[in-house]
């Protein structure tokens, strides 16, 4: 009976993690959030973990951090900040190679402070508009936008969801995280730019005429200054060591005190599906640990060898492309927590699971947003075209990150 029950747990976990990895289940209209909720519920019903254990597994610090950063991003978007930043970038009168570098720098920096998905969502339509008007090929600029948003988000604890999760779980300060992984992000951007220049050197060699300046985009200046002031406050208190979730919640609370914007409008813009997805994943991965499945999985991944920075980075890269980066972090959490060099291991995991998103077009949500937005405007970014750049960019930036962590931090 016990072996049958374990088999049922394995089937539920396998189906759930597979559905999470590909984003759907064949024949069913389900997304990652609903797959996670159903899988977590079945695990409780079949005794993989108790109801109380399931509730306790949900890390509210991470959920609150995600919600708070979404509220900050919504205010900046409604103020017109992201569209304005995108317009200023693409309207710069630069040669194609310079425009590519500026685009990557701006999207990388903004992605370190705000969720990278928000950046590519705002930038993609304007980038396409200007690039096509200049008669330039769209693929290198679309790829540059996607990979730089992913690489830039490596730099901080608030750049992407997996970093937020790692920040809460590890207790690493915002300042230390940035000082160690900031150079990884900067070096990764340079490597990605050089690779794209090499792959598209002919297409980017000419200097085509720049289109006429576009009308200035409307800004809600009052909301903009308030939102930027709150963002500055957030960075300062994070730098001074305030807990990440409390700092973000304080910033969000400040923004929610308003006479002009309806709270209903703000909360309608929040991606509640991601929050539900995270809560469900906490339950599912806790079941993986409590049933002993995680021990077998980690033994399979690590084998009999000793774990070092390079091997952990490779495991993070592979697992992120199998089950996606957030589940990969949650599955590897029990292993990393007990390593004698845990801090360096967390930093390695943050780097590897984020850079892993650049490997294929399906590797991150940011990539898919760029591709889908371009498709709606009649431009196709093919899987093969992306892969041609994604593989060397991922490997090059990952090797740089491994070198930096090994030489400048050590411990693994």
C-alpha positions as CSV (number, residue, x, y, z in Angstrom):
1,X,0.0,0.0,0.0
2,X,2.8,2.4,0.9
3,X,4.6,1.8,-2.4
4,X,1.4,2.4,-4.3
5,X,0.9,5.7,-2.4
6,X,4.4,6.7,-3.2
7,X,3.8,5.9,-6.9
8,X,0.8,8.1,-6.9
9,X,2.8,11.0,-5.4
10,X,5.5,10.5,-8.0
11,X,2.9,10.6,-10.8
12,X,1.3,13.8,-9.4
13,X,4.7,15.5,-9.0
14,X,5.8,14.4,-12.5
15,X,2.6,15.6,-14.2
16,X,2.6,18.9,-12.2
17,X,6.3,19.7,-12.8
18,X,6.0,18.8,-16.5
19,X,2.9,21.0,-16.9
20,X,4.7,23.8,-15.1
21,X,7.7,23.4,-17.4
22,X,5.8,23.6,-20.7
23,X,3.1,25.9,-19.4
24,X,0.1,23.6,-20.2
25,X,-1.3,20.1,-20.1
26,X,-2.4,18.5,-23.4
27,X,-6.1,18.6,-23.9
28,X,-6.8,20.9,-21.0
29,X,-7.2,24.7,-20.8
30,X,-4.8,25.2,-17.9
31,X,-1.9,27.5,-17.2
32,X,1.1,27.2,-14.8
33,X,-0.8,28.7,-11.9
34,X,-3.8,26.4,-12.2
35,X,-1.6,23.4,-12.8
36,X,0.3,24.2,-9.6
37,X,-2.9,24.7,-7.6
38,X,-4.4,21.4,-8.8
39,X,-1.1,19.5,-8.2
40,X,-0.6,21.0,-4.7
41,X,-4.2,20.1,-3.8
42,X,-3.9,16.5,-5.0
43,X,-0.7,16.1,-3.0
44,X,-2.5,17.2,0.2
45,X,-5.5,14.9,-0.6
46,X,-3.3,11.9,-1.1
47,X,-1.3,12.5,2.1
48,X,2.0,13.6,0.7
49,X,1.8,16.5,3.2
50,X,-0.8,17.7,5.7
51,X,-3.0,20.8,5.2
52,X,-1.1,22.5,8.0
53,X,2.3,21.7,6.3
54,X,1.0,23.0,3.0
55,X,0.0,26.4,4.6
56,X,3.3,26.6,6.4
57,X,5.2,25.9,3.2
58,X,4.0,29.1,1.5
59,X,6.7,31.7,2.1
60,X,4.7,34.9,2.6
61,X,7.8,37.1,2.6
62,X,8.4,36.1,-1.1
63,X,4.7,36.6,-2.0
64,X,4.6,40.0,-0.3
65,X,7.8,41.0,-2.1
66,X,6.4,40.1,-5.5
67,X,3.1,41.8,-4.8
68,X,4.8,45.0,-3.6
69,X,7.2,45.2,-6.6
70,X,4.2,44.7,-8.9
71,X,2.4,47.7,-7.3
72,X,5.5,49.8,-7.8
73,X,5.8,48.8,-11.4
74,X,2.2,49.4,-12.1
75,X,2.5,53.0,-10.9
76,X,5.6,53.7,-13.0
77,X,3.9,52.2,-16.0
78,X,0.7,54.2,-15.5
79,X,2.9,57.3,-15.2
80,X,4.4,56.6,-18.6
81,X,7.9,56.0,-17.3
82,X,8.7,52.8,-19.1
83,X,7.3,54.0,-22.5
84,X,9.2,57.3,-22.1
85,X,12.5,55.5,-21.3
86,X,12.0,53.2,-24.3
87,X,11.3,56.2,-26.6
88,X,14.4,58.1,-25.4
89,X,16.5,55.0,-26.0
90,X,15.4,54.2,-29.5
91,X,15.3,57.8,-30.7
92,X,19.0,58.3,-29.9
93,X,20.7,59.2,-33.2
94,X,23.4,56.5,-33.1
95,X,24.8,54.0,-35.6
96,X,23.2,50.6,-35.4
97,X,26.0,49.1,-33.3
98,X,25.8,52.0,-30.9
99,X,22.0,51.8,-30.8
100,X,22.2,48.1,-30.0
101,X,24.6,48.8,-27.1
102,X,22.5,51.6,-25.7
103,X,19.3,49.5,-25.9
104,X,21.0,46.7,-24.0
105,X,22.5,49.0,-21.4
106,X,19.2,50.8,-20.7
107,X,17.1,47.6,-20.6
108,X,19.7,45.8,-18.5
109,X,19.8,48.6,-15.9
110,X,16.0,49.0,-15.7
111,X,15.6,45.2,-15.4
112,X,17.9,45.3,-12.4
113,X,15.5,47.6,-10.6
114,X,12.2,46.5,-12.0
115,X,10.8,43.1,-13.1
116,X,12.4,42.4,-16.5
117,X,9.1,41.3,-18.0
118,X,7.8,44.9,-17.5
119,X,10.7,46.3,-19.4
120,X,10.4,44.1,-22.5
121,X,6.7,44.6,-22.6
122,X,7.1,48.4,-22.8
123,X,10.2,48.4,-25.1
124,X,9.4,45.9,-27.8
125,X,6.7,47.9,-29.8
126,X,8.9,51.0,-29.8
127,X,12.1,49.2,-30.7
128,X,10.3,47.5,-33.6
129,X,8.8,50.8,-34.8
130,X,12.2,52.6,-35.0
131,X,14.2,49.6,-36.3
132,X,11.9,48.9,-39.1
133,X,11.7,52.6,-40.0
134,X,15.5,52.7,-40.3
135,X,15.4,49.6,-42.5
136,X,17.4,47.6,-40.1
137,X,16.9,43.8,-39.4
138,X,14.6,43.3,-36.4
139,X,16.1,40.0,-35.0
140,X,19.3,41.3,-33.5
141,X,17.5,44.1,-31.7
142,X,14.7,41.8,-30.5
143,X,17.3,39.3,-29.2
144,X,19.3,42.0,-27.7
145,X,16.3,43.3,-25.8
146,X,15.4,39.9,-24.4
147,X,18.8,38.8,-23.4
148,X,19.8,42.1,-21.9
149,X,16.6,42.2,-19.8
150,X,17.5,38.7,-18.5
151,X,21.2,39.5,-17.9
152,X,20.5,42.8,-16.2
153,X,18.1,41.2,-13.8
154,X,21.0,39.1,-12.4
155,X,22.4,42.2,-10.6
156,X,19.8,42.7,-7.8
157,X,17.5,40.9,-5.5
158,X,14.5,42.6,-7.1
159,X,15.4,42.0,-10.7
160,X,13.4,38.8,-11.2
161,X,11.2,36.4,-9.2
162,X,13.9,33.8,-8.6
163,X,16.2,36.4,-7.2
164,X,13.5,37.6,-4.9
165,X,13.0,34.0,-3.7
166,X,16.7,33.6,-3.2
167,X,17.0,36.9,-1.3
168,X,14.3,35.9,1.2
169,X,15.6,32.3,1.6
170,X,19.3,33.2,1.9
171,X,19.2,36.4,3.9
172,X,21.9,38.0,1.7
173,X,21.7,41.8,1.8
174,X,20.7,43.8,-1.2
175,X,24.1,45.6,-1.1
176,X,26.2,42.4,-1.0
177,X,24.1,40.8,-3.7
178,X,24.6,43.7,-6.0
179,X,28.3,44.2,-5.3
180,X,29.0,40.5,-6.2
181,X,26.6,39.9,-9.1
182,X,26.5,43.4,-10.5
183,X,29.9,42.8,-12.3
184,X,28.5,39.5,-13.6
185,X,25.5,41.4,-15.2
186,X,27.8,44.1,-16.6
187,X,30.2,41.6,-18.1
188,X,27.4,39.5,-19.4
189,X,25.9,42.5,-21.3
190,X,29.3,43.2,-22.9
191,X,29.7,39.6,-23.9
192,X,26.1,39.5,-25.4
193,X,26.7,42.7,-27.3
194,X,30.0,41.4,-28.8
195,X,28.4,38.1,-29.8
196,X,25.4,39.9,-31.5
197,X,27.8,42.3,-33.3
198,X,29.8,39.3,-34.6
199,X,26.7,37.4,-35.7
200,X,25.1,40.4,-37.4
201,X,28.2,42.4,-38.4
202,X,27.1,42.9,-42.0
203,X,23.5,43.9,-41.2
204,X,24.7,46.4,-38.5
205,X,27.7,47.8,-40.5
206,X,25.8,50.5,-42.4
207,X,24.4,53.7,-41.0
208,X,20.9,54.0,-42.4
209,X,18.9,57.3,-42.1
210,X,17.2,57.8,-38.8
211,X,13.4,58.4,-38.9
212,X,12.0,61.8,-38.0
213,X,11.6,62.4,-34.2
214,X,8.3,61.1,-32.8
215,X,5.8,63.0,-30.8
216,X,6.6,63.2,-27.1
217,X,4.7,60.5,-25.2
218,X,2.3,61.8,-22.5
219,X,3.5,61.6,-18.9
220,X,1.6,61.9,-15.7
221,X,4.3,64.0,-14.1
222,X,2.8,64.1,-10.6
223,X,2.5,60.3,-10.5
224,X,5.9,60.0,-12.2
225,X,7.8,62.0,-9.7
226,X,6.0,60.3,-6.8
227,X,6.8,56.9,-8.2
228,X,10.5,57.8,-8.9
229,X,10.8,59.2,-5.4
230,X,9.4,56.0,-3.9
231,X,11.8,53.9,-6.1
232,X,14.7,56.0,-4.8
233,X,13.5,55.5,-1.3
234,X,13.3,51.7,-1.9
235,X,16.9,51.5,-3.3
236,X,18.2,53.6,-0.3
237,X,16.5,51.5,2.4
238,X,17.5,48.3,0.6
239,X,21.1,49.5,0.4
240,X,21.0,50.3,4.1
241,X,19.9,46.8,5.0
242,X,16.2,46.9,5.5
243,X,14.6,43.4,4.9
244,X,13.7,43.2,1.2
245,X,10.1,42.3,1.6
246,X,9.5,45.0,4.2
247,X,11.2,47.7,2.1
248,X,9.2,46.8,-1.0
249,X,5.9,46.7,1.0
250,X,6.8,50.1,2.5
251,X,7.3,51.5,-1.0
252,X,4.0,50.0,-2.3
253,X,2.1,51.3,0.8
254,X,3.4,54.8,0.1
255,X,2.2,54.7,-3.4
256,X,-1.2,53.4,-2.5
257,X,-1.9,56.6,-0.4
258,X,-3.4,58.7,-3.2
259,X,-6.4,60.9,-4.0
260,X,-6.2,60.4,-7.8
261,X,-6.0,56.7,-8.6
262,X,-8.6,54.1,-7.7
263,X,-7.1,51.2,-5.8
264,X,-9.3,48.9,-7.9
265,X,-7.4,50.2,-11.0
266,X,-4.0,49.5,-9.5
267,X,-4.9,46.0,-8.2
268,X,-6.5,45.1,-11.6
269,X,-3.0,45.6,-13.1
270,X,-1.4,43.2,-10.7
271,X,-0.6,39.8,-12.1
272,X,-2.4,37.7,-9.5
273,X,-1.7,34.5,-11.5
274,X,2.0,34.8,-10.7
275,X,1.3,35.1,-7.0
276,X,-1.0,32.1,-7.1
277,X,1.7,30.2,-9.1
278,X,4.4,30.9,-6.5
279,X,2.1,29.9,-3.6
280,X,1.3,26.6,-5.3
281,X,5.0,26.0,-6.1
282,X,5.9,26.3,-2.5
283,X,3.4,23.6,-1.6
284,X,4.5,21.3,-4.5
285,X,8.2,21.6,-3.9
286,X,7.7,21.1,-0.1
287,X,5.9,17.9,-1.0
288,X,8.9,16.9,-3.1
289,X,11.1,17.4,-0.1
290,X,8.8,15.8,2.5
291,X,8.2,12.6,0.5
292,X,12.0,12.1,0.0
293,X,11.8,12.7,-3.8
294,X,14.1,15.7,-3.5
295,X,16.8,13.6,-2.0
296,X,16.7,11.1,-4.9
297,X,16.6,14.0,-7.4
298,X,19.6,15.7,-5.9
299,X,21.5,12.4,-5.7
300,X,20.7,11.9,-9.4
301,X,21.9,15.4,-10.2
302,X,25.0,15.5,-8.0
303,X,25.9,11.9,-8.2
304,X,29.0,10.9,-6.1
305,X,31.0,13.9,-7.1
306,X,31.8,17.0,-4.9
307,X,29.7,20.0,-5.7
308,X,31.6,23.2,-6.8
309,X,30.6,26.5,-8.3
310,X,30.9,25.2,-11.9
311,X,28.9,22.0,-11.2
312,X,26.2,23.9,-9.4
313,X,26.0,26.4,-12.2
314,X,25.6,23.7,-14.8
315,X,22.9,21.9,-12.7
316,X,21.0,25.2,-12.3
317,X,21.3,25.9,-16.1
318,X,20.0,22.4,-17.0
319,X,17.3,22.2,-14.4
320,X,16.0,25.7,-15.3
321,X,15.6,24.7,-18.9
322,X,13.8,21.5,-17.8
323,X,11.3,22.7,-15.2
324,X,11.8,26.6,-15.5
325,X,14.0,28.8,-13.2
326,X,11.7,29.3,-10.2
327,X,10.9,25.6,-9.7
328,X,14.6,24.9,-10.2
329,X,15.5,27.2,-7.3
330,X,12.8,25.7,-5.1
331,X,14.0,22.1,-5.9
332,X,17.6,22.9,-5.2
333,X,16.9,24.9,-2.0
334,X,17.3,22.0,0.4
335,X,20.7,21.2,-1.2
336,X,22.0,24.8,-1.2
337,X,20.9,25.6,2.3
338,X,23.1,22.9,3.9
339,X,26.2,23.5,1.9
340,X,29.2,24.9,3.9
341,X,29.6,27.6,1.3
342,X,25.8,28.4,1.2
343,X,26.1,32.1,0.4
344,X,28.2,31.6,-2.6
345,X,26.0,28.7,-3.7
346,X,22.9,31.0,-3.5
347,X,24.7,33.6,-5.6
348,X,25.7,30.9,-8.1
349,X,22.1,29.6,-8.3
350,X,20.8,33.2,-8.8
351,X,23.3,33.7,-11.6
352,X,22.8,30.4,-13.3
353,X,19.0,30.1,-13.2
354,X,18.7,33.7,-14.6
355,X,21.3,33.4,-17.4
356,X,19.7,30.0,-18.3
357,X,16.7,31.9,-19.6
358,X,18.8,33.1,-22.5
359,X,19.5,29.6,-23.9
360,X,16.3,29.2,-26.0
361,X,13.3,31.3,-27.0
362,X,11.3,29.3,-24.5
363,X,13.8,29.9,-21.7
364,X,12.1,32.9,-20.0
365,X,8.9,34.8,-20.0
366,X,10.7,37.9,-21.2
367,X,11.8,36.0,-24.4
368,X,8.2,35.0,-25.1
369,X,6.9,38.5,-24.5
370,X,9.3,39.9,-27.1
371,X,8.5,37.1,-29.6
372,X,4.8,37.4,-29.2
373,X,4.7,41.2,-29.3
374,X,6.8,41.2,-32.4
375,X,4.5,38.5,-34.0
376,X,1.5,40.7,-33.4
377,X,3.3,43.4,-35.4
378,X,4.1,41.1,-38.2
379,X,7.7,40.3,-37.3
380,X,8.7,36.7,-36.7
381,X,11.5,35.9,-34.3
382,X,12.1,32.2,-35.0
383,X,13.3,29.6,-32.6
384,X,16.4,28.8,-34.8
385,X,17.3,32.5,-35.2
386,X,17.2,33.0,-31.5
387,X,19.1,29.8,-30.7
388,X,21.9,30.9,-32.9
389,X,22.6,33.8,-30.6
390,X,21.1,32.4,-27.4
391,X,23.5,29.4,-27.0
392,X,26.8,31.4,-27.3
393,X,25.4,34.3,-25.2
394,X,24.3,31.9,-22.4
395,X,27.5,29.9,-22.4
396,X,29.7,33.0,-22.6
397,X,28.0,34.9,-19.8
398,X,27.8,31.8,-17.6
399,X,31.5,31.1,-18.0
400,X,32.2,34.7,-17.1
401,X,30.0,34.4,-14.0
402,X,31.6,31.2,-12.9
403,X,35.1,32.8,-13.3
404,X,34.0,35.9,-11.3
405,X,32.5,33.9,-8.5
406,X,35.3,31.4,-8.3
407,X,38.1,34.1,-8.3
408,X,36.5,36.9,-6.4
409,X,34.2,35.2,-3.9
410,X,35.3,31.6,-3.7
411,X,33.9,29.0,-1.3
412,X,32.8,26.4,-3.7
